[in-house]
Amino acid sequence: MVRLSKSEWAVLSMILVYSFIPAVGGLIRVLELAGGPQIAPENPRALLAPLPITLHILSSFLFCVVGSLQFLPSIRRQCPAAHRVIGRVIVMAGSVSALTGLWMTHFFVFPEALQGVSLYWLRIVLGTAMIGSIIWAVIAIKSRKIFQHSASMLRAYAIGQGASTQAVLGIAWIIAVGSEAMGPLRDGLMIFAWVLNLLVAEILIWSMLRPAKRPHKQLSLHAISPSTPGNET
């Protein structure tokens, strides 16, 4: 049985709470598409093409929620086999999430109020970058490049968690202004959410994941100074 430290419980709880709104909202949408009662506002795109959005919701849920376990050092140390199994699951889930996200971005018809040109292209770039980061993480771990593996997966996770930050910013905007952001303003908030996630990821990578530099061995002056006849005993 894995024993987590208090700090690990805190990190895990924070990530799960942060993922709550998009995760629960997405699962509600899946239940609706499966024939359950309508709770969330109607989404005509989901009704026209339920398969890609269902795959995207479920894979994103696995990537963000199950993927949070990979942040816990105790699991890596005490159960390395579980860490590898979870890693394989989130590699597949992250890839499906990114691919279905790219498909929906390109083939779904969004009104201008929900997606402008800038948001469209950023989604294309980030979806592609997410897949590339996951592929590079797999290649890196096979070559025993731990830092590159961890950094690439953290960048992919930051992209995948974009919906959580977007939900937080969107709710904060509604509280502050009294209405939902639409059009270019909405695009700007969503873009800013991804920028913020990636900035935090880079700070974590270079402050916590980067391997410590080994100090160079310093030779004593006695070892490098040639002896002279006057110094000999």
Biotite code that builds the C-alpha atoms (Angstrom):
import biotite.structure as struc

atoms = struc.array([
    struc.Atom([0.000, 0.000, 0.000], chain_id="A", res_id=1, res_name="MET", atom_name="CA", element="C"),
    struc.Atom([1.310, 3.422, -0.963], chain_id="A", res_id=2, res_name="VAL", atom_name="CA", element="C"),
    struc.Atom([1.737, 5.912, 1.856], chain_id="A", res_id=3, res_name="ARG", atom_name="CA", element="C"),
    struc.Atom([1.449, 9.529, 0.763], chain_id="A", res_id=4, res_name="LEU", atom_name="CA", element="C"),
    struc.Atom([2.946, 12.420, 2.658], chain_id="A", res_id=5, res_name="SER", atom_name="CA", element="C"),
    struc.Atom([0.826, 15.369, 3.773], chain_id="A", res_id=6, res_name="LYS", atom_name="CA", element="C"),
    struc.Atom([2.271, 17.530, 1.012], chain_id="A", res_id=7, res_name="SER", atom_name="CA", element="C"),
    struc.Atom([1.407, 14.881, -1.591], chain_id="A", res_id=8, res_name="GLU", atom_name="CA", element="C"),
    struc.Atom([-2.178, 14.683, -0.311], chain_id="A", res_id=9, res_name="TRP", atom_name="CA", element="C"),
    struc.Atom([-2.352, 18.458, -0.565], chain_id="A", res_id=10, res_name="ALA", atom_name="CA", element="C"),
    struc.Atom([-1.062, 18.448, -4.167], chain_id="A", res_id=11, res_name="VAL", atom_name="CA", element="C"),
    struc.Atom([-3.426, 15.646, -5.174], chain_id="A", res_id=12, res_name="LEU", atom_name="CA", element="C"),
    struc.Atom([-6.433, 17.343, -3.558], chain_id="A", res_id=13, res_name="SER", atom_name="CA", element="C"),
    struc.Atom([-5.602, 20.672, -5.190], chain_id="A", res_id=14, res_name="MET", atom_name="CA", element="C"),
    struc.Atom([-5.359, 19.123, -8.665], chain_id="A", res_id=15, res_name="ILE", atom_name="CA", element="C"),
    struc.Atom([-8.597, 17.157, -8.233], chain_id="A", res_id=16, res_name="LEU", atom_name="CA", element="C"),
    struc.Atom([-10.500, 20.221, -7.008], chain_id="A", res_id=17, res_name="VAL", atom_name="CA", element="C"),
    struc.Atom([-9.019, 22.274, -9.846], chain_id="A", res_id=18, res_name="TYR", atom_name="CA", element="C"),
    struc.Atom([-10.188, 19.654, -12.361], chain_id="A", res_id=19, res_name="SER", atom_name="CA", element="C"),
    struc.Atom([-13.665, 19.364, -10.829], chain_id="A", res_id=20, res_name="PHE", atom_name="CA", element="C"),
    struc.Atom([-15.687, 21.774, -13.000], chain_id="A", res_id=21, res_name="ILE", atom_name="CA", element="C"),
    struc.Atom([-14.645, 20.579, -16.491], chain_id="A", res_id=22, res_name="PRO", atom_name="CA", element="C"),
    struc.Atom([-14.498, 16.938, -15.357], chain_id="A", res_id=23, res_name="ALA", atom_name="CA", element="C"),
    struc.Atom([-17.997, 16.874, -13.861], chain_id="A", res_id=24, res_name="VAL", atom_name="CA", element="C"),
    struc.Atom([-19.420, 19.068, -16.631], chain_id="A", res_id=25, res_name="GLY", atom_name="CA", element="C"),
    struc.Atom([-17.974, 16.732, -19.238], chain_id="A", res_id=26, res_name="GLY", atom_name="CA", element="C"),
    struc.Atom([-19.312, 13.595, -17.554], chain_id="A", res_id=27, res_name="LEU", atom_name="CA", element="C"),
    struc.Atom([-22.765, 15.178, -17.371], chain_id="A", res_id=28, res_name="ILE", atom_name="CA", element="C"),
    struc.Atom([-22.575, 15.789, -21.124], chain_id="A", res_id=29, res_name="ARG", atom_name="CA", element="C"),
    struc.Atom([-21.620, 12.143, -21.726], chain_id="A", res_id=30, res_name="VAL", atom_name="CA", element="C"),
    struc.Atom([-24.598, 10.969, -19.656], chain_id="A", res_id=31, res_name="LEU", atom_name="CA", element="C"),
    struc.Atom([-26.877, 13.233, -21.684], chain_id="A", res_id=32, res_name="GLU", atom_name="CA", element="C"),
    struc.Atom([-25.530, 11.844, -24.950], chain_id="A", res_id=33, res_name="LEU", atom_name="CA", element="C"),
    struc.Atom([-26.100, 8.334, -23.615], chain_id="A", res_id=34, res_name="ALA", atom_name="CA", element="C"),
    struc.Atom([-29.807, 9.122, -23.171], chain_id="A", res_id=35, res_name="GLY", atom_name="CA", element="C"),
    struc.Atom([-29.863, 10.653, -19.700], chain_id="A", res_id=36, res_name="GLY", atom_name="CA", element="C"),
    struc.Atom([-31.756, 13.785, -18.668], chain_id="A", res_id=37, res_name="PRO", atom_name="CA", element="C"),
    struc.Atom([-30.558, 17.126, -20.034], chain_id="A", res_id=38, res_name="GLN", atom_name="CA", element="C"),
    struc.Atom([-28.843, 19.144, -17.328], chain_id="A", res_id=39, res_name="ILE", atom_name="CA", element="C"),
    struc.Atom([-26.227, 21.226, -19.149], chain_id="A", res_id=40, res_name="ALA", atom_name="CA", element="C"),
    struc.Atom([-27.177, 23.765, -21.852], chain_id="A", res_id=41, res_name="PRO", atom_name="CA", element="C"),
    struc.Atom([-27.869, 22.131, -25.204], chain_id="A", res_id=42, res_name="GLU", atom_name="CA", element="C"),
    struc.Atom([-24.863, 21.739, -27.512], chain_id="A", res_id=43, res_name="ASN", atom_name="CA", element="C"),
    struc.Atom([-25.955, 21.173, -31.131], chain_id="A", res_id=44, res_name="PRO", atom_name="CA", element="C"),
    struc.Atom([-22.427, 20.149, -32.177], chain_id="A", res_id=45, res_name="ARG", atom_name="CA", element="C"),
    struc.Atom([-22.445, 17.332, -29.629], chain_id="A", res_id=46, res_name="ALA", atom_name="CA", element="C"),
    struc.Atom([-25.796, 16.081, -30.932], chain_id="A", res_id=47, res_name="LEU", atom_name="CA", element="C"),
    struc.Atom([-24.550, 16.060, -34.540], chain_id="A", res_id=48, res_name="LEU", atom_name="CA", element="C"),
    struc.Atom([-21.287, 14.239, -33.756], chain_id="A", res_id=49, res_name="ALA", atom_name="CA", element="C"),
    struc.Atom([-21.487, 12.590, -30.317], chain_id="A", res_id=50, res_name="PRO", atom_name="CA", element="C"),
    struc.Atom([-18.573, 10.156, -30.771], chain_id="A", res_id=51, res_name="LEU", atom_name="CA", element="C"),
    struc.Atom([-15.626, 12.596, -30.945], chain_id="A", res_id=52, res_name="PRO", atom_name="CA", element="C"),
    struc.Atom([-16.905, 14.738, -28.099], chain_id="A", res_id=53, res_name="ILE", atom_name="CA", element="C"),
    struc.Atom([-17.576, 11.651, -25.942], chain_id="A", res_id=54, res_name="THR", atom_name="CA", element="C"),
    struc.Atom([-14.072, 10.327, -26.614], chain_id="A", res_id=55, res_name="LEU", atom_name="CA", element="C"),
    struc.Atom([-12.628, 13.759, -25.897], chain_id="A", res_id=56, res_name="HIS", atom_name="CA", element="C"),
    struc.Atom([-14.434, 14.098, -22.570], chain_id="A", res_id=57, res_name="ILE", atom_name="CA", element="C"),
    struc.Atom([-13.568, 10.617, -21.314], chain_id="A", res_id=58, res_name="LEU", atom_name="CA", element="C"),
    struc.Atom([-9.936, 10.743, -22.431], chain_id="A", res_id=59, res_name="SER", atom_name="CA", element="C"),
    struc.Atom([-9.480, 14.244, -20.994], chain_id="A", res_id=60, res_name="SER", atom_name="CA", element="C"),
    struc.Atom([-10.964, 13.056, -17.699], chain_id="A", res_id=61, res_name="PHE", atom_name="CA", element="C"),
    struc.Atom([-8.476, 10.182, -17.528], chain_id="A", res_id=62, res_name="LEU", atom_name="CA", element="C"),
    struc.Atom([-5.554, 12.362, -18.562], chain_id="A", res_id=63, res_name="PHE", atom_name="CA", element="C"),
    struc.Atom([-6.231, 15.137, -16.037], chain_id="A", res_id=64, res_name="CYS", atom_name="CA", element="C"),
    struc.Atom([-7.587, 13.150, -13.078], chain_id="A", res_id=65, res_name="VAL", atom_name="CA", element="C"),
    struc.Atom([-5.651, 9.884, -13.281], chain_id="A", res_id=66, res_name="VAL", atom_name="CA", element="C"),
    struc.Atom([-2.618, 11.793, -14.543], chain_id="A", res_id=67, res_name="GLY", atom_name="CA", element="C"),
    struc.Atom([-2.513, 13.720, -11.261], chain_id="A", res_id=68, res_name="SER", atom_name="CA", element="C"),
    struc.Atom([-1.177, 10.546, -9.599], chain_id="A", res_id=69, res_name="LEU", atom_name="CA", element="C"),
    struc.Atom([2.037, 10.883, -11.609], chain_id="A", res_id=70, res_name="GLN", atom_name="CA", element="C"),
    struc.Atom([2.917, 14.012, -9.612], chain_id="A", res_id=71, res_name="PHE", atom_name="CA", element="C"),
    struc.Atom([3.331, 11.945, -6.438], chain_id="A", res_id=72, res_name="LEU", atom_name="CA", element="C"),
    struc.Atom([6.935, 10.821, -5.774], chain_id="A", res_id=73, res_name="PRO", atom_name="CA", element="C"),
    struc.Atom([5.754, 8.142, -3.327], chain_id="A", res_id=74, res_name="SER", atom_name="CA", element="C"),
    struc.Atom([4.035, 6.215, -6.114], chain_id="A", res_id=75, res_name="ILE", atom_name="CA", element="C"),
    struc.Atom([7.170, 6.313, -8.258], chain_id="A", res_id=76, res_name="ARG", atom_name="CA", element="C"),
    struc.Atom([9.339, 5.130, -5.348], chain_id="A", res_id=77, res_name="ARG", atom_name="CA", element="C"),
    struc.Atom([7.047, 2.592, -3.677], chain_id="A", res_id=78, res_name="GLN", atom_name="CA", element="C"),
    struc.Atom([5.120, 1.272, -6.710], chain_id="A", res_id=79, res_name="CYS", atom_name="CA", element="C"),
    struc.Atom([7.177, 1.822, -9.876], chain_id="A", res_id=80, res_name="PRO", atom_name="CA", element="C"),
    struc.Atom([5.053, -0.770, -11.706], chain_id="A", res_id=81, res_name="ALA", atom_name="CA", element="C"),
    struc.Atom([1.888, 1.228, -10.944], chain_id="A", res_id=82, res_name="ALA", atom_name="CA", element="C"),
    struc.Atom([3.634, 4.396, -12.122], chain_id="A", res_id=83, res_name="HIS", atom_name="CA", element="C"),
    struc.Atom([4.426, 2.725, -15.457], chain_id="A", res_id=84, res_name="ARG", atom_name="CA", element="C"),
    struc.Atom([0.867, 1.379, -15.880], chain_id="A", res_id=85, res_name="VAL", atom_name="CA", element="C"),
    struc.Atom([-0.650, 4.785, -15.109], chain_id="A", res_id=86, res_name="ILE", atom_name="CA", element="C"),
    struc.Atom([1.846, 6.333, -17.505], chain_id="A", res_id=87, res_name="GLY", atom_name="CA", element="C"),
    struc.Atom([0.716, 4.088, -20.352], chain_id="A", res_id=88, res_name="ARG", atom_name="CA", element="C"),
    struc.Atom([-2.939, 4.899, -19.606], chain_id="A", res_id=89, res_name="VAL", atom_name="CA", element="C"),
    struc.Atom([-2.411, 8.653, -19.655], chain_id="A", res_id=90, res_name="ILE", atom_name="CA", element="C"),
    struc.Atom([-0.231, 8.491, -22.771], chain_id="A", res_id=91, res_name="VAL", atom_name="CA", element="C"),
    struc.Atom([-3.125, 6.874, -24.622], chain_id="A", res_id=92, res_name="MET", atom_name="CA", element="C"),
    struc.Atom([-5.714, 9.143, -22.995], chain_id="A", res_id=93, res_name="ALA", atom_name="CA", element="C"),
    struc.Atom([-3.712, 12.296, -23.700], chain_id="A", res_id=94, res_name="GLY", atom_name="CA", element="C"),
    struc.Atom([-3.203, 11.325, -27.317], chain_id="A", res_id=95, res_name="SER", atom_name="CA", element="C"),
    struc.Atom([-6.925, 10.644, -27.828], chain_id="A", res_id=96, res_name="VAL", atom_name="CA", element="C"),
    struc.Atom([-7.802, 13.899, -26.057], chain_id="A", res_id=97, res_name="SER", atom_name="CA", element="C"),
    struc.Atom([-5.488, 15.920, -28.292], chain_id="A", res_id=98, res_name="ALA", atom_name="CA", element="C"),
    struc.Atom([-6.539, 14.181, -31.515], chain_id="A", res_id=99, res_name="LEU", atom_name="CA", element="C"),
    struc.Atom([-10.269, 14.525, -30.840], chain_id="A", res_id=100, res_name="THR", atom_name="CA", element="C"),
    struc.Atom([-9.706, 18.139, -29.799], chain_id="A", res_id=101, res_name="GLY", atom_name="CA", element="C"),
    struc.Atom([-8.005, 18.809, -33.136], chain_id="A", res_id=102, res_name="LEU", atom_name="CA", element="C"),
    struc.Atom([-10.825, 17.056, -34.988], chain_id="A", res_id=103, res_name="TRP", atom_name="CA", element="C"),
    struc.Atom([-13.533, 19.099, -33.260], chain_id="A", res_id=104, res_name="MET", atom_name="CA", element="C"),
    struc.Atom([-11.634, 22.368, -33.684], chain_id="A", res_id=105, res_name="THR", atom_name="CA", element="C"),
    struc.Atom([-11.342, 21.849, -37.431], chain_id="A", res_id=106, res_name="HIS", atom_name="CA", element="C"),
    struc.Atom([-14.623, 20.148, -38.320], chain_id="A", res_id=107, res_name="PHE", atom_name="CA", element="C"),
    struc.Atom([-17.129, 21.610, -35.865], chain_id="A", res_id=108, res_name="PHE", atom_name="CA", element="C"),
    struc.Atom([-18.740, 24.870, -36.950], chain_id="A", res_id=109, res_name="VAL", atom_name="CA", element="C"),
    struc.Atom([-18.437, 27.362, -34.103], chain_id="A", res_id=110, res_name="PHE", atom_name="CA", element="C"),
    struc.Atom([-20.196, 30.727, -34.042], chain_id="A", res_id=111, res_name="PRO", atom_name="CA", element="C"),
    struc.Atom([-17.846, 33.726, -33.904], chain_id="A", res_id=112, res_name="GLU", atom_name="CA", element="C"),
    struc.Atom([-18.940, 34.365, -30.326], chain_id="A", res_id=113, res_name="ALA", atom_name="CA", element="C"),
    struc.Atom([-17.402, 31.025, -29.263], chain_id="A", res_id=114, res_name="LEU", atom_name="CA", element="C"),
    struc.Atom([-14.316, 30.747, -31.469], chain_id="A", res_id=115, res_name="GLN", atom_name="CA", element="C"),
    struc.Atom([-12.504, 33.340, -33.520], chain_id="A", res_id=116, res_name="GLY", atom_name="CA", element="C"),
    struc.Atom([-9.569, 32.866, -35.875], chain_id="A", res_id=117, res_name="VAL", atom_name="CA", element="C"),
    struc.Atom([-6.927, 33.369, -33.174], chain_id="A", res_id=118, res_name="SER", atom_name="CA", element="C"),
    struc.Atom([-8.483, 30.757, -30.869], chain_id="A", res_id=119, res_name="LEU", atom_name="CA", element="C"),
    struc.Atom([-8.871, 28.316, -33.753], chain_id="A", res_id=120, res_name="TYR", atom_name="CA", element="C"),
    struc.Atom([-5.190, 28.483, -34.673], chain_id="A", res_id=121, res_name="TRP", atom_name="CA", element="C"),
    struc.Atom([-4.030, 28.331, -31.075], chain_id="A", res_id=122, res_name="LEU", atom_name="CA", element="C"),
    struc.Atom([-6.086, 25.192, -30.552], chain_id="A", res_id=123, res_name="ARG", atom_name="CA", element="C"),
    struc.Atom([-4.503, 23.652, -33.645], chain_id="A", res_id=124, res_name="ILE", atom_name="CA", element="C"),
    struc.Atom([-0.989, 24.576, -32.493], chain_id="A", res_id=125, res_name="VAL", atom_name="CA", element="C"),
    struc.Atom([-1.479, 23.430, -28.902], chain_id="A", res_id=126, res_name="LEU", atom_name="CA", element="C"),
    struc.Atom([-3.226, 20.188, -29.860], chain_id="A", res_id=127, res_name="GLY", atom_name="CA", element="C"),
    struc.Atom([-0.325, 19.344, -32.142], chain_id="A", res_id=128, res_name="THR", atom_name="CA", element="C"),
    struc.Atom([2.177, 20.392, -29.458], chain_id="A", res_id=129, res_name="ALA", atom_name="CA", element="C"),
    struc.Atom([0.433, 18.181, -26.901], chain_id="A", res_id=130, res_name="MET", atom_name="CA", element="C"),
    struc.Atom([0.759, 15.128, -29.130], chain_id="A", res_id=131, res_name="ILE", atom_name="CA", element="C"),
    struc.Atom([4.372, 15.992, -29.884], chain_id="A", res_id=132, res_name="GLY", atom_name="CA", element="C"),
    struc.Atom([5.181, 16.397, -26.181], chain_id="A", res_id=133, res_name="SER", atom_name="CA", element="C"),
    struc.Atom([3.650, 13.020, -25.347], chain_id="A", res_id=134, res_name="ILE", atom_name="CA", element="C"),
    struc.Atom([5.562, 11.284, -28.154], chain_id="A", res_id=135, res_name="ILE", atom_name="CA", element="C"),
    struc.Atom([8.830, 12.915, -27.066], chain_id="A", res_id=136, res_name="TRP", atom_name="CA", element="C"),
    struc.Atom([8.155, 11.919, -23.445], chain_id="A", res_id=137, res_name="ALA", atom_name="CA", element="C"),
    struc.Atom([7.798, 8.275, -24.490], chain_id="A", res_id=138, res_name="VAL", atom_name="CA", element="C"),
    struc.Atom([10.999, 8.416, -26.556], chain_id="A", res_id=139, res_name="ILE", atom_name="CA", element="C"),
    struc.Atom([12.839, 10.133, -23.696], chain_id="A", res_id=140, res_name="ALA", atom_name="CA", element="C"),
    struc.Atom([11.885, 7.581, -21.042], chain_id="A", res_id=141, res_name="ILE", atom_name="CA", element="C"),
    struc.Atom([12.924, 4.708, -23.299], chain_id="A", res_id=142, res_name="LYS", atom_name="CA", element="C"),
    struc.Atom([16.336, 6.396, -23.522], chain_id="A", res_id=143, res_name="SER", atom_name="CA", element="C"),
    struc.Atom([16.409, 6.920, -19.732], chain_id="A", res_id=144, res_name="ARG", atom_name="CA", element="C"),
    struc.Atom([16.237, 10.698, -20.117], chain_id="A", res_id=145, res_name="LYS", atom_name="CA", element="C"),
    struc.Atom([14.221, 11.305, -16.973], chain_id="A", res_id=146, res_name="ILE", atom_name="CA", element="C"),
    struc.Atom([14.313, 15.107, -17.006], chain_id="A", res_id=147, res_name="PHE", atom_name="CA", element="C"),
    struc.Atom([13.210, 15.363, -20.655], chain_id="A", res_id=148, res_name="GLN", atom_name="CA", element="C"),
    struc.Atom([10.454, 12.803, -20.020], chain_id="A", res_id=149, res_name="HIS", atom_name="CA", element="C"),
    struc.Atom([9.092, 14.605, -16.975], chain_id="A", res_id=150, res_name="SER", atom_name="CA", element="C"),
    struc.Atom([9.324, 18.040, -18.593], chain_id="A", res_id=151, res_name="ALA", atom_name="CA", element="C"),
    struc.Atom([7.512, 16.904, -21.745], chain_id="A", res_id=152, res_name="SER", atom_name="CA", element="C"),
    struc.Atom([4.699, 15.234, -19.826], chain_id="A", res_id=153, res_name="MET", atom_name="CA", element="C"),
    struc.Atom([4.278, 18.289, -17.600], chain_id="A", res_id=154, res_name="LEU", atom_name="CA", element="C"),
    struc.Atom([3.983, 20.525, -20.671], chain_id="A", res_id=155, res_name="ARG", atom_name="CA", element="C"),
    struc.Atom([1.403, 18.164, -22.165], chain_id="A", res_id=156, res_name="ALA", atom_name="CA", element="C"),
    struc.Atom([-0.481, 18.148, -18.854], chain_id="A", res_id=157, res_name="TYR", atom_name="CA", element="C"),
    struc.Atom([-0.467, 21.958, -18.767], chain_id="A", res_id=158, res_name="ALA", atom_name="CA", element="C"),
    struc.Atom([-2.094, 22.005, -22.211], chain_id="A", res_id=159, res_name="ILE", atom_name="CA", element="C"),
    struc.Atom([-4.600, 19.313, -21.252], chain_id="A", res_id=160, res_name="GLY", atom_name="CA", element="C"),
    struc.Atom([-5.584, 21.226, -18.113], chain_id="A", res_id=161, res_name="GLN", atom_name="CA", element="C"),
    struc.Atom([-6.452, 24.313, -20.160], chain_id="A", res_id=162, res_name="GLY", atom_name="CA", element="C"),
    struc.Atom([-10.181, 23.755, -19.623], chain_id="A", res_id=163, res_name="ALA", atom_name="CA", element="C"),
    struc.Atom([-9.763, 23.957, -15.838], chain_id="A", res_id=164, res_name="SER", atom_name="CA", element="C"),
    struc.Atom([-8.007, 27.324, -15.958], chain_id="A", res_id=165, res_name="THR", atom_name="CA", element="C"),
    struc.Atom([-10.497, 28.566, -18.552], chain_id="A", res_id=166, res_name="GLN", atom_name="CA", element="C"),
    struc.Atom([-13.365, 27.600, -16.240], chain_id="A", res_id=167, res_name="ALA", atom_name="CA", element="C"),
    struc.Atom([-11.771, 29.452, -13.309], chain_id="A", res_id=168, res_name="VAL", atom_name="CA", element="C"),
    struc.Atom([-11.144, 32.582, -15.392], chain_id="A", res_id=169, res_name="LEU", atom_name="CA", element="C"),
    struc.Atom([-14.622, 32.432, -16.920], chain_id="A", res_id=170, res_name="GLY", atom_name="CA", element="C"),
    struc.Atom([-16.313, 32.179, -13.530], chain_id="A", res_id=171, res_name="ILE", atom_name="CA", element="C"),
    struc.Atom([-14.129, 34.973, -12.150], chain_id="A", res_id=172, res_name="ALA", atom_name="CA", element="C"),
    struc.Atom([-15.121, 37.174, -15.111], chain_id="A", res_id=173, res_name="TRP", atom_name="CA", element="C"),
    struc.Atom([-18.838, 36.506, -14.556], chain_id="A", res_id=174, res_name="ILE", atom_name="CA", element="C"),
    struc.Atom([-18.494, 37.342, -10.853], chain_id="A", res_id=175, res_name="ILE", atom_name="CA", element="C"),
    struc.Atom([-16.575, 40.542, -11.591], chain_id="A", res_id=176, res_name="ALA", atom_name="CA", element="C"),
    struc.Atom([-18.608, 41.805, -14.568], chain_id="A", res_id=177, res_name="VAL", atom_name="CA", element="C"),
    struc.Atom([-21.961, 40.083, -14.213], chain_id="A", res_id=178, res_name="GLY", atom_name="CA", element="C"),
    struc.Atom([-22.050, 38.523, -17.695], chain_id="A", res_id=179, res_name="SER", atom_name="CA", element="C"),
    struc.Atom([-20.234, 35.822, -19.647], chain_id="A", res_id=180, res_name="GLU", atom_name="CA", element="C"),
    struc.Atom([-17.335, 36.876, -21.865], chain_id="A", res_id=181, res_name="ALA", atom_name="CA", element="C"),
    struc.Atom([-18.092, 36.361, -25.566], chain_id="A", res_id=182, res_name="MET", atom_name="CA", element="C"),
    struc.Atom([-16.389, 36.973, -28.887], chain_id="A", res_id=183, res_name="GLY", atom_name="CA", element="C"),
    struc.Atom([-12.781, 38.266, -28.939], chain_id="A", res_id=184, res_name="PRO", atom_name="CA", element="C"),
    struc.Atom([-12.841, 38.765, -25.175], chain_id="A", res_id=185, res_name="LEU", atom_name="CA", element="C"),
    struc.Atom([-13.714, 35.119, -24.626], chain_id="A", res_id=186, res_name="ARG", atom_name="CA", element="C"),
    struc.Atom([-10.981, 34.071, -27.048], chain_id="A", res_id=187, res_name="ASP", atom_name="CA", element="C"),
    struc.Atom([-8.517, 36.237, -25.147], chain_id="A", res_id=188, res_name="GLY", atom_name="CA", element="C"),
    struc.Atom([-9.411, 34.702, -21.795], chain_id="A", res_id=189, res_name="LEU", atom_name="CA", element="C"),
    struc.Atom([-9.073, 31.177, -23.158], chain_id="A", res_id=190, res_name="MET", atom_name="CA", element="C"),
    struc.Atom([-5.732, 31.954, -24.781], chain_id="A", res_id=191, res_name="ILE", atom_name="CA", element="C"),
    struc.Atom([-4.505, 33.586, -21.568], chain_id="A", res_id=192, res_name="PHE", atom_name="CA", element="C"),
    struc.Atom([-5.473, 30.435, -19.629], chain_id="A", res_id=193, res_name="ALA", atom_name="CA", element="C"),
    struc.Atom([-3.173, 28.281, -21.765], chain_id="A", res_id=194, res_name="TRP", atom_name="CA", element="C"),
    struc.Atom([-0.372, 30.834, -21.581], chain_id="A", res_id=195, res_name="VAL", atom_name="CA", element="C"),
    struc.Atom([-0.704, 30.868, -17.795], chain_id="A", res_id=196, res_name="LEU", atom_name="CA", element="C"),
    struc.Atom([-0.653, 27.068, -17.576], chain_id="A", res_id=197, res_name="ASN", atom_name="CA", element="C"),
    struc.Atom([2.444, 26.781, -19.734], chain_id="A", res_id=198, res_name="LEU", atom_name="CA", element="C"),
    struc.Atom([4.198, 29.533, -17.786], chain_id="A", res_id=199, res_name="LEU", atom_name="CA", element="C"),
    struc.Atom([3.551, 27.703, -14.509], chain_id="A", res_id=200, res_name="VAL", atom_name="CA", element="C"),
    struc.Atom([4.735, 24.454, -16.112], chain_id="A", res_id=201, res_name="ALA", atom_name="CA", element="C"),
    struc.Atom([8.033, 26.040, -17.189], chain_id="A", res_id=202, res_name="GLU", atom_name="CA", element="C"),
    struc.Atom([8.578, 27.484, -13.704], chain_id="A", res_id=203, res_name="ILE", atom_name="CA", element="C"),
    struc.Atom([8.024, 24.033, -12.172], chain_id="A", res_id=204, res_name="LEU", atom_name="CA", element="C"),
    struc.Atom([10.267, 22.359, -14.732], chain_id="A", res_id=205, res_name="ILE", atom_name="CA", element="C"),
    struc.Atom([13.241, 24.635, -14.178], chain_id="A", res_id=206, res_name="TRP", atom_name="CA", element="C"),
    struc.Atom([12.819, 25.086, -10.434], chain_id="A", res_id=207, res_name="SER", atom_name="CA", element="C"),
    struc.Atom([11.887, 21.554, -9.329], chain_id="A", res_id=208, res_name="MET", atom_name="CA", element="C"),
    struc.Atom([12.518, 19.006, -12.083], chain_id="A", res_id=209, res_name="LEU", atom_name="CA", element="C"),
    struc.Atom([15.869, 20.190, -13.390], chain_id="A", res_id=210, res_name="ARG", atom_name="CA", element="C"),
    struc.Atom([18.620, 17.879, -12.144], chain_id="A", res_id=211, res_name="PRO", atom_name="CA", element="C"),
    struc.Atom([21.045, 19.477, -9.745], chain_id="A", res_id=212, res_name="ALA", atom_name="CA", element="C"),
    struc.Atom([24.442, 20.317, -11.151], chain_id="A", res_id=213, res_name="LYS", atom_name="CA", element="C"),
    struc.Atom([27.225, 18.251, -9.748], chain_id="A", res_id=214, res_name="ARG", atom_name="CA", element="C"),
    struc.Atom([29.977, 20.405, -8.219], chain_id="A", res_id=215, res_name="PRO", atom_name="CA", element="C"),
    struc.Atom([33.283, 20.110, -9.984], chain_id="A", res_id=216, res_name="HIS", atom_name="CA", element="C"),
    struc.Atom([35.950, 18.418, -7.962], chain_id="A", res_id=217, res_name="LYS", atom_name="CA", element="C"),
    struc.Atom([38.507, 20.978, -6.957], chain_id="A", res_id=218, res_name="GLN", atom_name="CA", element="C"),
    struc.Atom([42.092, 19.880, -6.814], chain_id="A", res_id=219, res_name="LEU", atom_name="CA", element="C"),
    struc.Atom([44.066, 21.153, -3.903], chain_id="A", res_id=220, res_name="SER", atom_name="CA", element="C"),
    struc.Atom([46.784, 23.695, -4.560], chain_id="A", res_id=221, res_name="LEU", atom_name="CA", element="C"),
    struc.Atom([49.200, 21.143, -3.187], chain_id="A", res_id=222, res_name="HIS", atom_name="CA", element="C"),
    struc.Atom([48.256, 18.728, -5.939], chain_id="A", res_id=223, res_name="ALA", atom_name="CA", element="C"),
    struc.Atom([48.608, 21.177, -8.818], chain_id="A", res_id=224, res_name="ILE", atom_name="CA", element="C"),
    struc.Atom([51.627, 23.182, -7.646], chain_id="A", res_id=225, res_name="SER", atom_name="CA", element="C"),
    struc.Atom([54.973, 21.799, -8.686], chain_id="A", res_id=226, res_name="PRO", atom_name="CA", element="C"),
    struc.Atom([57.357, 21.300, -5.825], chain_id="A", res_id=227, res_name="SER", atom_name="CA", element="C"),
    struc.Atom([60.490, 23.432, -5.743], chain_id="A", res_id=228, res_name="THR", atom_name="CA", element="C"),
    struc.Atom([63.795, 22.596, -4.119], chain_id="A", res_id=229, res_name="PRO", atom_name="CA", element="C"),
    struc.Atom([63.244, 25.322, -1.546], chain_id="A", res_id=230, res_name="GLY", atom_name="CA", element="C"),
    struc.Atom([59.994, 23.725, -0.420], chain_id="A", res_id=231, res_name="ASN", atom_name="CA", element="C"),
    struc.Atom([61.245, 20.195, -0.144], chain_id="A", res_id=232, res_name="GLU", atom_name="CA", element="C"),
    struc.Atom([61.882, 18.791, 3.277], chain_id="A", res_id=233, res_name="THR", atom_name="CA", element="C"),
])
